[in-house]
Amino acid sequence: MVRSLILGLCLLLGACAARTPVPPVPLVTPQLQSQLPLTLQIQRQAEASEEVWLLVIQAQGSTLRWSLFDPMGTPLARQQLVAGTWHDEGLLPPNPAARELFAALLFALSTTSSIAQNYPAQSWQIISDTQRTLSPNWRIDYSKPLDFTLEAGGLTRYHVTQIVSRENP
C-alpha cells in the first residue's frame, strides 16, 4: 500500500516536472513584425479541446506588457517582459503555460534580422520563409506575418491572427 502511494506520488511529481521549459528570451526586446499595441486572437487546440483567447501586447518604454483574456474579457494572465525577464503583473496567480506561450510568440513576432541579433544561435532555426523553430520544441508555420500557427511538441497548436480595429486598419 505504502509502495503504491509512493510510486503514485513519484509519477505525479515526474509529470509536473515534465513541463516544457520557457523558451529563451533576449535581454533586449527584438524588433517586431508589427507596431504595438498589437491585438491577437489565439485559438488553442489540444487533444479534443479548443479554446479561443484574446492577447494584447503593449509597449511601455522598454517594457512589454502581455495581457491574455478569455472571450468574455476575463483576464487569464498578465506578464511584463523587462530586460529579458518575465514578471507577474496584478493579482492573477502565476501562469507558467501563458509565460511559455508569450516567449514563443515573442520569437514568432520578431523580424528575421532581429532574431539573429538577439537569440542564441543554437536555440533557433529558420527553415524557410514560412517556417521557423525555437528550442526546445516550438515550430512556427506562417501563412502571413500576422497569421501563423505555433506548435508545441506536436501536442498543442495555437493559431494566431491579428485583430484589426476599424480605427487603425
Residue frames as a rotation matrix with the C-alpha (Angstrom) as fourth column:
MET 1
0.565 0.825 0.000 0.00
0.825 -0.565 0.000 0.00
0.000 0.000 -1.000 0.00
VAL 2
0.546 -0.442 -0.712 2.72
0.088 -0.815 0.573 2.45
-0.833 -0.375 -0.406 1.02
ARG 3
-0.543 -0.780 0.310 4.81
0.361 0.116 0.925 1.48
-0.758 0.615 0.219 -2.01
SER 4
-0.129 0.594 0.794 1.85
0.988 0.007 0.155 2.14
0.086 0.804 -0.588 -4.31
LEU 5
0.827 0.438 -0.353 1.32
0.503 -0.857 0.115 5.54
-0.252 -0.272 -0.929 -2.72
ILE 6
0.137 -0.870 -0.474 5.00
-0.002 -0.479 0.878 6.45
-0.991 -0.119 -0.067 -3.06
LEU 7
-0.609 -0.325 0.724 5.04
0.657 0.304 0.689 5.25
-0.444 0.896 0.028 -6.67
GLY 8
0.307 0.829 0.468 1.93
0.946 -0.321 -0.051 7.31
0.108 0.459 -0.882 -7.43
LEU 9
0.791 -0.066 -0.608 3.44
0.196 -0.915 0.354 10.42
-0.580 -0.399 -0.710 -5.86
CYS 10
-0.293 -0.956 -0.032 6.68
0.158 -0.081 0.984 9.92
-0.943 0.283 0.175 -7.82
LEU 11
-0.420 0.211 0.883 4.73
0.902 0.203 0.381 9.61
-0.099 0.956 -0.275 -11.08
LEU 12
0.694 0.720 0.011 2.72
0.720 -0.693 -0.022 12.73
-0.008 0.023 -1.000 -10.27
LEU 13
0.488 -0.608 -0.627 5.88
0.014 -0.712 0.702 14.67
-0.873 -0.351 -0.339 -9.43
GLY 14
-0.542 -0.701 0.464 7.51
0.443 0.230 0.866 13.46
-0.714 0.675 0.186 -12.65
ALA 15
0.021 0.641 0.767 4.51
0.994 -0.093 0.051 14.60
0.104 0.762 -0.639 -14.69
CYS 16
0.877 0.287 -0.386 4.65
0.370 -0.915 0.163 18.03
-0.306 -0.285 -0.908 -13.08
ALA 17
0.153 -0.922 -0.357 8.38
-0.060 -0.369 0.928 18.32
-0.986 -0.120 -0.111 -13.73
ALA 18
-0.287 -0.261 0.922 7.97
0.790 0.480 0.382 17.30
-0.542 0.838 0.068 -17.39
ARG 19
0.748 0.586 -0.311 6.66
0.351 -0.748 -0.563 20.76
-0.563 0.312 -0.765 -18.29
THR 20
0.384 -0.586 0.714 8.47
0.837 -0.105 -0.536 22.28
0.389 0.804 0.450 -21.25
PRO 21
-0.252 -0.517 -0.818 10.95
0.783 -0.606 0.141 24.95
-0.569 -0.605 0.557 -20.18
VAL 22
0.718 0.469 -0.515 10.24
0.154 -0.828 -0.540 28.54
-0.679 0.308 -0.666 -21.18
PRO 23
0.562 -0.525 0.639 11.96
0.784 0.094 -0.614 29.34
0.263 0.846 0.464 -24.48
PRO 24
-0.400 -0.793 -0.460 14.89
0.871 -0.485 0.077 31.75
-0.284 -0.370 0.885 -24.29
VAL 25
0.799 0.590 0.117 14.07
0.601 -0.779 -0.177 35.45
-0.013 0.212 -0.977 -24.24
PRO 26
-0.036 -0.870 0.492 16.57
0.717 -0.365 -0.594 38.10
0.696 0.331 0.637 -25.36
LEU 27
-0.361 -0.194 -0.912 17.77
0.854 -0.463 -0.239 40.81
-0.376 -0.865 0.332 -22.94
VAL 28
-0.809 0.105 -0.578 16.89
-0.272 -0.939 0.209 43.48
-0.521 0.327 0.789 -25.50
THR 29
0.186 0.950 0.251 13.37
0.023 0.251 -0.968 43.49
-0.982 0.186 0.025 -26.92
PRO 30
-0.648 -0.458 0.609 13.68
0.565 0.246 0.787 42.39
-0.510 0.854 0.099 -30.57
GLN 31
-0.729 0.410 -0.548 12.19
-0.621 -0.734 0.276 44.34
-0.289 0.541 0.790 -33.45
LEU 32
-0.313 0.719 0.620 8.69
0.191 0.688 -0.701 43.02
-0.930 -0.101 -0.353 -34.13
GLN 33
-0.746 0.070 0.662 6.92
0.662 0.185 0.727 42.48
-0.072 0.980 -0.184 -37.47
SER 34
0.133 0.863 0.487 4.15
0.674 -0.439 0.594 44.89
0.726 0.249 -0.641 -36.45
GLN 35
-0.590 -0.262 0.764 3.79
-0.241 -0.845 -0.477 48.10
0.770 -0.466 0.435 -34.48
LEU 36
-0.558 0.384 -0.735 2.47
0.811 0.438 -0.387 47.97
0.173 -0.813 -0.556 -30.93
PRO 37
-0.330 0.287 0.900 -0.09
-0.631 0.642 -0.436 47.87
-0.702 -0.711 -0.031 -29.44
LEU 38
-0.691 0.058 -0.720 -0.99
-0.562 0.583 0.587 44.60
0.454 0.811 -0.370 -31.06
THR 39
-0.060 0.751 0.658 -4.21
-0.824 0.335 -0.457 42.63
-0.564 -0.569 0.598 -30.54
LEU 40
-0.726 -0.281 -0.628 -4.21
-0.598 0.708 0.375 38.94
0.340 0.647 -0.682 -31.45
GLN 41
0.539 0.807 0.243 -6.79
-0.842 0.521 0.139 36.17
-0.014 -0.279 0.960 -31.46
ILE 42
-0.659 -0.751 -0.045 -5.34
-0.744 0.659 -0.109 32.85
0.111 -0.038 -0.993 -30.32
GLN 43
0.598 0.780 -0.185 -7.13
-0.751 0.626 0.210 29.55
0.280 0.014 0.960 -30.97
ARG 44
-0.462 -0.756 0.465 -5.62
-0.874 0.476 -0.094 26.83
-0.151 -0.450 -0.880 -28.80
GLN 45
0.603 0.586 -0.542 -6.14
-0.663 0.746 0.068 23.21
0.444 0.318 0.838 -29.87
ALA 46
-0.603 -0.737 0.306 -5.03
-0.789 0.494 -0.366 20.40
0.119 -0.462 -0.879 -27.57
GLU 47
-0.910 0.247 0.332 -6.27
0.171 0.955 -0.243 16.84
-0.377 -0.165 -0.912 -27.83
ALA 48
-0.399 0.837 0.374 -10.07
0.881 0.237 0.410 17.13
0.255 0.493 -0.832 -28.13
SER 49
0.343 0.549 -0.762 -10.45
0.762 -0.638 -0.116 20.64
-0.550 -0.541 -0.637 -26.72
GLU 50
-0.286 -0.379 0.880 -10.34
0.786 -0.619 -0.011 24.07
0.549 0.688 0.474 -28.30
GLU 51
0.238 0.289 -0.927 -10.17
0.779 -0.627 0.005 27.47
-0.580 -0.723 -0.374 -26.62
VAL 52
0.221 -0.147 0.964 -10.20
0.700 -0.664 -0.262 31.00
0.679 0.733 -0.044 -28.02
TRP 53
0.183 -0.267 -0.946 -8.30
0.844 -0.450 0.290 33.81
-0.503 -0.852 0.143 -26.32
LEU 54
0.840 -0.021 0.543 -7.52
0.273 -0.848 -0.455 37.46
0.470 0.530 -0.706 -26.90
LEU 55
0.183 -0.856 -0.483 -3.96
0.939 0.007 0.342 38.72
-0.290 -0.517 0.806 -26.37
VAL 56
0.952 0.026 0.306 -2.97
0.115 -0.954 -0.278 42.38
0.285 0.299 -0.911 -26.15
ILE 57
0.133 -0.967 -0.217 0.72
0.989 0.113 0.101 43.31
-0.073 -0.228 0.971 -26.36
GLN 58
0.944 0.186 0.273 1.66
0.196 -0.981 -0.010 46.87
0.266 0.063 -0.962 -25.37
ALA 59
-0.104 -0.995 0.003 4.97
0.753 -0.081 -0.653 48.71
0.649 -0.066 0.758 -25.11
GLN 60
0.970 0.244 0.014 5.65
0.174 -0.726 0.666 50.89
0.173 -0.643 -0.746 -22.09
GLY 61
0.467 -0.884 -0.019 9.13
-0.811 -0.437 0.388 52.29
-0.351 -0.166 -0.922 -22.54
SER 62
-0.452 -0.709 -0.542 11.47
-0.833 0.553 -0.028 49.29
0.319 0.439 -0.840 -22.71
THR 63
-0.722 0.286 0.630 8.85
-0.261 0.730 -0.631 47.02
-0.641 -0.620 -0.453 -21.08
LEU 64
-0.664 0.601 -0.445 6.42
-0.384 0.236 0.893 44.81
0.642 0.763 0.074 -22.99
ARG 65
-0.557 0.594 0.580 3.08
-0.622 0.164 -0.766 44.14
-0.550 -0.788 0.278 -21.27
TRP 66
-0.805 0.296 -0.514 1.25
-0.192 0.690 0.698 40.93
0.561 0.660 -0.499 -22.28
SER 67
-0.557 0.711 0.430 -2.41
-0.646 -0.046 -0.762 40.55
-0.522 -0.702 0.485 -21.27
LEU 68
-0.910 0.249 -0.332 -4.36
-0.031 0.758 0.652 37.36
0.414 0.603 -0.682 -22.10
PHE 69
-0.519 0.818 0.247 -8.18
-0.745 -0.292 -0.599 37.32
-0.418 -0.495 0.762 -21.86
ASP 70
-0.654 0.462 0.599 -10.95
0.533 0.844 -0.068 34.80
-0.537 0.274 -0.798 -22.42
PRO 71
-0.612 0.422 0.669 -13.80
0.615 -0.276 0.738 35.70
0.497 0.863 -0.091 -24.86
MET 72
0.495 0.841 -0.219 -15.81
0.782 -0.322 0.533 37.28
0.378 -0.436 -0.817 -22.02
GLY 73
0.421 -0.411 0.809 -12.93
-0.157 -0.911 -0.381 39.64
0.893 0.033 -0.448 -21.16
THR 74
0.982 -0.099 0.161 -11.82
-0.140 0.191 0.972 37.87
-0.127 -0.977 0.174 -18.01
PRO 75
0.287 -0.947 -0.146 -8.04
-0.915 -0.226 -0.335 38.16
0.284 0.230 -0.931 -17.59
LEU 76
0.955 -0.030 -0.294 -6.22
0.059 0.994 0.092 34.81
0.289 -0.106 0.951 -17.69
ALA 77
0.274 -0.925 -0.262 -2.62
0.934 0.191 0.302 36.04
-0.229 -0.327 0.917 -17.47
ARG 78
0.969 -0.148 0.199 -0.72
-0.086 -0.953 -0.291 39.30
0.233 0.265 -0.936 -17.25
GLN 79
0.427 -0.899 -0.099 3.03
0.827 0.344 0.443 39.40
-0.364 -0.271 0.891 -17.67
GLN 80
0.894 -0.316 -0.316 5.64
-0.394 -0.892 -0.223 42.09
-0.211 0.324 -0.922 -18.19
LEU 81
0.595 -0.783 0.182 8.87
0.795 0.540 -0.276 41.44
0.118 0.309 0.944 -20.04
VAL 82
0.937 -0.346 0.049 11.57
-0.347 -0.904 0.248 43.66
-0.041 -0.250 -0.967 -18.55
ALA 83
0.129 -0.988 -0.091 15.21
-0.991 -0.131 0.014 43.29
-0.025 0.088 -0.996 -19.68
GLY 84
-0.363 -0.294 -0.884 14.74
-0.572 0.819 -0.038 39.64
0.736 0.492 -0.466 -20.68
THR 85
-0.988 0.049 -0.145 12.90
0.145 0.599 -0.787 38.61
0.048 -0.799 -0.599 -17.50
TRP 86
-0.239 0.970 0.037 9.21
0.203 0.013 0.979 37.82
0.950 0.242 -0.200 -17.11
HIS 87
-0.997 0.028 0.066 7.34
-0.071 -0.287 -0.955 39.37
-0.008 -0.958 0.288 -14.17
ASP 88
-0.327 0.939 -0.105 3.81
0.927 0.340 0.156 38.59
0.182 -0.046 -0.982 -12.98
GLU 89
-0.927 0.100 0.362 1.55
-0.097 -0.995 0.025 41.62
0.363 -0.012 0.932 -13.01
GLY 90
-0.129 0.951 0.280 -1.56
-0.725 -0.284 0.628 42.28
0.677 -0.122 0.726 -10.99
LEU 91
-0.159 0.194 0.968 -3.36
-0.926 0.312 -0.215 39.92
-0.344 -0.930 0.130 -8.67
LEU 92
0.712 0.423 -0.561 -3.60
-0.627 0.743 -0.235 36.96
0.317 0.519 0.794 -11.03
PRO 93
0.635 -0.517 0.574 -1.84
-0.147 0.648 0.747 33.76
-0.758 -0.559 0.336 -9.96
PRO 94
-0.381 -0.845 -0.377 1.31
-0.655 -0.041 0.755 32.81
-0.653 0.534 -0.537 -11.90
ASN 95
0.771 0.622 0.140 0.53
-0.279 0.527 -0.803 31.14
-0.573 0.580 0.580 -15.23
PRO 96
-0.192 -0.967 0.170 3.59
-0.227 0.212 0.950 29.21
-0.955 0.144 -0.261 -16.47
ALA 97
-0.073 0.220 0.973 1.78
0.831 0.553 -0.063 27.98
-0.552 0.804 -0.223 -19.61
ALA 98
0.906 0.413 0.090 0.99
0.401 -0.774 -0.489 31.57
-0.132 0.480 -0.867 -20.62
ARG 99
0.500 -0.803 -0.325 4.57
-0.468 -0.566 0.678 32.64
-0.728 -0.188 -0.659 -19.94
GLU 100
-0.354 -0.599 0.718 5.82
0.267 0.671 0.692 29.84
-0.896 0.437 -0.078 -22.19
LEU 101
0.316 0.571 0.758 3.34
0.915 0.027 -0.402 30.85
-0.250 0.821 -0.514 -24.91
PHE 102
0.939 0.035 -0.341 4.34
0.005 -0.996 -0.088 34.53
-0.343 0.081 -0.936 -24.63
ALA 103
0.050 -0.996 -0.072 8.03
-0.340 -0.085 0.937 33.67
-0.939 -0.023 -0.343 -25.03
ALA 104
-0.391 -0.131 0.911 7.29
0.672 0.635 0.381 31.61
-0.628 0.761 -0.160 -28.15
LEU 105
0.638 0.693 0.337 5.06
0.752 -0.465 -0.468 34.40
-0.167 0.552 -0.817 -29.52
LEU 106
0.627 -0.496 -0.601 7.82
-0.258 -0.860 0.441 36.97
-0.735 -0.121 -0.667 -28.98
PHE 107
-0.479 -0.812 0.333 10.08
0.014 0.372 0.928 34.82
-0.878 0.449 -0.167 -31.16
ALA 108
-0.182 0.491 0.852 7.34
0.907 0.419 -0.048 34.29
-0.381 0.764 -0.521 -33.77
LEU 109
0.814 0.579 -0.042 6.59
0.536 -0.778 -0.326 38.03
-0.221 0.243 -0.944 -33.96
SER 110
0.263 -0.812 -0.521 10.27
-0.060 -0.553 0.831 39.06
-0.963 -0.188 -0.194 -34.23
THR 111
0.780 -0.100 -0.618 11.82
-0.625 -0.197 -0.756 40.00
-0.046 0.975 -0.216 -37.57
THR 112
0.871 -0.471 -0.136 14.39
0.405 0.848 -0.343 37.60
0.277 0.244 0.929 -39.02
SER 113
0.070 -0.901 0.428 17.24
0.135 -0.416 -0.899 40.09
0.988 0.121 0.093 -38.64
SER 114
0.179 0.081 0.981 16.23
-0.856 -0.479 0.195 40.76
0.485 -0.874 -0.017 -35.04
ILE 115
0.982 0.175 0.072 16.29
-0.189 0.879 0.438 37.04
0.013 -0.443 0.896 -34.23
ALA 116
0.526 -0.846 -0.092 19.87
0.554 0.422 -0.717 36.68
0.646 0.326 0.691 -35.44
GLN 117
-0.193 -0.618 0.762 20.93
-0.175 -0.743 -0.646 39.62
0.965 -0.258 0.036 -33.26
ASN 118
-0.103 0.293 0.951 19.02
-0.908 -0.417 0.030 38.74
0.405 -0.860 0.309 -30.08
TYR 119
0.839 0.443 0.316 18.66
-0.534 0.785 0.314 34.95
-0.109 -0.432 0.895 -29.72
PRO 120
-0.099 -0.888 0.448 21.43
-0.562 0.422 0.711 32.40
-0.821 -0.181 -0.541 -29.10
ALA 121
-0.322 -0.092 -0.942 22.28
-0.944 0.109 0.311 30.74
0.074 0.990 -0.122 -32.43
GLN 122
-0.952 -0.120 -0.281 21.75
-0.121 0.993 -0.014 27.20
0.281 0.021 -0.960 -31.12
SER 123
-0.705 0.708 0.041 18.22
0.077 0.134 -0.988 27.98
-0.705 -0.693 -0.149 -29.86
TRP 124
0.351 0.868 -0.351 16.51
-0.277 -0.262 -0.925 28.64
-0.895 0.421 0.148 -33.22
GLN 125
-0.710 -0.487 0.509 16.44
0.371 0.355 0.858 27.76
-0.599 0.798 -0.072 -36.89
ILE 126
0.044 0.689 -0.724 14.84
-0.674 -0.514 -0.530 29.40
-0.737 0.512 0.442 -39.91
ILE 127
-0.213 -0.053 0.976 13.78
0.352 0.927 0.128 26.56
-0.911 0.371 -0.179 -42.19
SER 128
-0.412 0.142 0.900 12.14
0.886 -0.169 0.433 28.67
0.214 0.975 -0.056 -44.91
ASP 129
-0.839 0.163 0.519 10.35
-0.117 -0.986 0.120 31.99
0.531 0.040 0.846 -45.37
THR 130
0.071 0.984 0.162 7.26
-0.603 -0.087 0.793 30.36
0.794 -0.154 0.587 -43.87
GLN 131
0.831 0.235 -0.505 8.72
0.185 0.739 0.647 28.19
0.525 -0.631 0.571 -41.10
ARG 132
-0.114 -0.834 0.539 10.93
-0.662 -0.341 -0.668 28.64
0.741 -0.433 -0.513 -38.00
THR 133
0.485 0.229 -0.844 11.75
0.468 0.747 0.472 26.56
0.739 -0.624 0.255 -34.95
LEU 134
0.080 -0.413 0.907 12.65
-0.731 -0.643 -0.227 27.58
0.677 -0.645 -0.353 -31.40
SER 135
-0.548 -0.346 -0.762 14.16
0.223 0.817 -0.531 25.30
0.806 -0.461 -0.371 -28.76
PRO 136
-0.590 -0.490 0.642 13.11
-0.466 0.856 0.225 23.26
-0.660 -0.167 -0.733 -27.01
ASN 137
-0.704 0.335 0.626 10.11
0.526 0.838 0.143 22.19
-0.477 0.430 -0.766 -29.10
TRP 138
0.173 0.795 -0.582 8.30
0.038 -0.596 -0.802 25.07
-0.984 0.117 -0.133 -30.85
ARG 139
-0.683 -0.277 0.676 7.57
0.684 0.084 0.725 25.17
-0.258 0.957 0.132 -34.58
ILE 140
-0.104 0.609 -0.787 6.05
-0.075 -0.794 -0.604 28.22
-0.992 -0.004 0.129 -36.28
ASP 141
-0.542 0.054 0.838 4.33
0.812 0.292 0.506 27.99
-0.217 0.955 -0.202 -39.69
TYR 142
-0.551 0.255 -0.795 3.36
-0.084 -0.964 -0.251 31.31
-0.830 -0.071 0.553 -41.31
SER 143
0.199 0.631 0.750 0.50
0.929 0.123 -0.350 31.94
-0.313 0.766 -0.561 -43.75
LYS 144
0.498 -0.123 0.858 1.20
0.260 -0.923 -0.283 35.69
0.827 0.364 -0.428 -43.44
PRO 145
-0.542 -0.802 0.253 3.36
-0.018 -0.290 -0.957 37.63
0.840 -0.523 0.143 -40.95
LEU 146
-0.758 0.306 0.576 0.44
-0.649 -0.263 -0.714 38.01
-0.067 -0.915 0.398 -38.51
ASP 147
0.567 0.823 -0.036 -1.40
-0.823 0.565 -0.063 34.80
-0.031 0.065 0.997 -39.40
PHE 148
-0.309 -0.798 -0.518 0.54
-0.667 0.570 -0.479 31.78
0.678 0.197 -0.709 -38.21
THR 149
0.828 0.499 -0.256 0.41
-0.215 0.704 0.677 28.53
0.518 -0.505 0.690 -36.27
LEU 150
-0.220 -0.829 0.515 2.59
-0.939 0.037 -0.341 27.70
0.264 -0.559 -0.786 -33.28
GLU 151
0.668 0.378 -0.641 3.02
-0.209 0.922 0.326 24.03
0.714 -0.083 0.695 -32.49
ALA 152
0.092 -0.587 0.804 4.40
-0.993 -0.115 0.030 22.91
0.075 -0.801 -0.594 -29.14
GLY 153
-0.668 -0.536 0.516 5.92
-0.619 0.785 0.014 19.46
-0.413 -0.310 -0.857 -29.38
GLY 154
-0.829 0.363 -0.424 3.15
-0.167 0.563 0.809 18.14
0.533 0.742 -0.406 -31.61
LEU 155
-0.663 0.577 -0.478 0.67
0.749 0.514 -0.418 18.13
0.004 -0.635 -0.772 -28.72
THR 156
0.192 0.696 -0.691 -0.72
0.612 -0.636 -0.470 21.66
-0.767 -0.332 -0.548 -28.70
ARG 157
-0.472 -0.254 0.844 -1.38
0.849 -0.390 0.358 24.03
0.238 0.885 0.399 -31.59
TYR 158
-0.046 0.406 -0.913 -2.07
0.448 -0.808 -0.382 27.74
-0.893 -0.426 -0.145 -31.44
HIS 159
-0.094 0.068 0.993 -3.49
0.958 -0.264 0.109 29.53
0.270 0.962 -0.041 -34.48
VAL 160
-0.212 -0.139 -0.967 -2.64
0.596 -0.803 -0.015 33.23
-0.775 -0.580 0.253 -34.15
THR 161
-0.095 0.213 0.972 -4.26
0.899 -0.401 0.176 36.02
0.427 0.891 -0.153 -36.17
GLN 162
-0.958 -0.248 -0.145 -4.23
0.284 -0.893 -0.349 39.78
-0.043 -0.375 0.926 -35.80
ILE 163
0.158 0.983 -0.098 -7.44
0.961 -0.176 -0.214 41.56
-0.228 -0.061 -0.972 -34.85
VAL 164
-0.793 -0.412 0.449 -7.55
0.549 -0.802 0.234 44.82
0.264 0.432 0.863 -36.78
SER 165
-0.254 0.713 -0.653 -9.60
0.568 -0.436 -0.697 47.65
-0.783 -0.548 -0.295 -35.33
ARG 166
0.450 0.530 0.719 -11.67
0.893 -0.260 -0.367 49.83
-0.008 0.807 -0.590 -37.62
GLU 167
0.929 -0.128 -0.346 -9.88
-0.049 -0.973 0.227 52.97
-0.366 -0.194 -0.910 -36.39
ASN 168
0.087 -0.980 -0.180 -6.39
-0.813 -0.175 0.556 51.59
-0.576 0.098 -0.811 -37.16
PRO 169
0.931 0.364 -0.027 -6.60
-0.311 0.752 -0.581 49.22
-0.191 0.549 0.813 -40.16
